[in-house]
Amino acid sequence: MPRSVIAGIGKYIPKNTVTNQDLTKYMDTSDEWIQERTGIQERHYAERTGETTATMGAAAAREAIDRAGITPQDIDFIVFATLSPDYYFPGCGVLVQRELKMKEIGALDIRNQCSGFVYALSVADQFIKTGMYKNILVIGSEKHSFGLDFSTRGRNISVIFGDGAGAIVLQPTEDDNRGLLSTHLHSDGNNAEILAMFNPGTHANHWTAAPLADFNDAEIGDMFMSHAMIDKAQNFPNMDGPTVFKIAVEKFPAVILEALEQNGYQPADLKILIPHQANLRISQFVQKKLRLGDDQVYNNIQHYGNTTAASVPIALCEAWEKGKIQEGDLVCLAAFGSGFTWASALLKW
Ligand code: COA
């Protein structure tokens, strides 16, 4: 059975840099608070119009495709992970298929928030291993800046998130010394509401509380965007940060060890761990728990914030561009996020 190998990798970071100091214009926060609690110094925001999750994803994809030495016409499947799609539906995969003028290939969107990219990679890996596809484009992209609460009410979340995109091209290899060794996916829906954006969503039934024929036009107008929904900030992400932190520092090390143990490795064997960039303090906790050296963990949250589904491919791409990953190196990708979902992937570069 062939293994999957990353044949090309790319990223797209929007030009507009937003410092912690910039955020103090909108909310009661400080550079000191943000750096101390999260490690973040700055993040990037996409253009307000014209630059979307799909266009950023397509830009990262172009780079990954070029570096793989192929063309968009060679791609035979797209897996796109995001929690901030251009449209509620359709997904972003088809928009990339259109923008890059690809063939009428399959396009799948993955909704697994911060674990989205590792989940997407795992899905793509199955198609490669079965021999169904030969060039799969896997993208993680987010435009968080479009929908954050920039008032003081939303400060515990808004300061954390940033925009960006990363992408890889996955191909089969028969080389036993390279490729994706295993992926590990988990979820626990008991904490689904701890980190969630509730609306628009069918749980509230605020749009169609009863058959439309029972309402007059004015009532239907009210239901479309209820004031209660906006007053409770349910159209923005909601998060119980301390609970997320507590569970993340338990699940991250567990899923990394699971990947290493399944393949007969120890943490010391890792060339580099690319953790989802949730919070620098979480990464430092994981590093300490697994007794990894500073050069064994890659962090770039300081400059990008948490870019959710894009954070792992952006960090992987940057680490590779800096020469920190060479052929044959043992690399672990790991993520944890809303759901809760968490995942890891172990690969030989
Ligand atoms: N600036 C200044 N003060 C802020 C603030 C901000 N941006 N955000 C929250 N605060 C305040 C709170 O209002 C609270 O004030 P109070 O004590 O007067 O009530 C105080 O800081 C402490 O809040 P708390 O939420 O307990 O802080 P914390 O130390 O847990 O840090 C997070 C908050 C969000 C940074 C931290 O919980 C975290 O990183 N959690 C994990 C989040 C995460 O990784 N999410 C993504 C998952 S993939």
Residues whose N, C-alpha, C, O or C-beta is under 5 A from the ligand:
A	BS01	COA	D28 T29 S30 W33 R37 T38 C114 R155 N156 V159 G241 P242 V244 F245 A278 N279 F336 G337
